[in-house]
Structures are given as structure tokens and as C-alpha cells.
Amino acid sequence: MLASSKRMNSSSRSQILLRWKSDKAQSGPYNVEKEILTSRFLRDTETCRQNFRNFPY
């Protein structure tokens, strides 16, 4: 179960990154707000995953 949830996480994250990159390309100059939100979201998911890994079973 751990492995499958981790796989799901990484794939959804790459999808988000791909979508975000194409959005950035379309929006032209720079969408700072979106960049901040995305980086915050990615950092949160990363923290969650680390906490999950460190969780004693």
C-alpha cells in the first residue's frame, strides 16, 4: 500500500508540474502568484511524504 500511494503521489505531482509549465508558457511573461502557490503546494506535499515515511509503524 505504501508503494502504490507513493507512486500515485509522484505521478500526480509530475502531472501538476507539466500542467504548470504549459500554463506558464501560455501566460507569457510570468505568473508570480501561480508560481508561489505551486511551489508552496509542492513543498507541502513533499513535507507530507517525509512525515509519512518517518511515521513509525
N, C-alpha and C positions, 0 to 999 in steps of 0.2 A: 504493500500500500504506500509506503514511504516513497519508493522509487517512482511509482506512477504519478503521485501528486507532484513530485519534483519535476518530472518530465512535462507534466501539464503546465506547471509554472513557467518553465524556461521557454516552452513553445509559445505560450500566450505573450510572454514578455518580448520575444523576438517579433511577434506579430505587431505588438504595440509600437515597437521601435521602427518597424518597416512603415507602418501607417504614419507615424510621426514624421519620419524622414520625407515621405511623399508630401505630407501636408506642408512641411517647411519649404519644400521646393516650390509648391504651388503658391504659397503665401508671399513669395518674393523675398524682400529684404530680410526680415527677421521677426518672428513672433516670440517676443521675450516671455510673455506671460505663459504661453503654451510650454516653452522650454522649461521654465521654472516649475510649472505644475508637473510636467513629465518627469523631470529629474527628482522631484520630491517623491512622486509616486514610485519610481524605480527604487529609490533609496529605502522607502518604506517596505516594499516587497522583499528587498534584499535583507533588511533587518529581520523581518518576519521569518525568512527562511533560516537565517542564522540562529535565531531563538529556537526555531523548531528543531534544528539539528542538535543544539545543545541541550534540548529537553531530555531529562533522564527518564528512560523507560525501564 
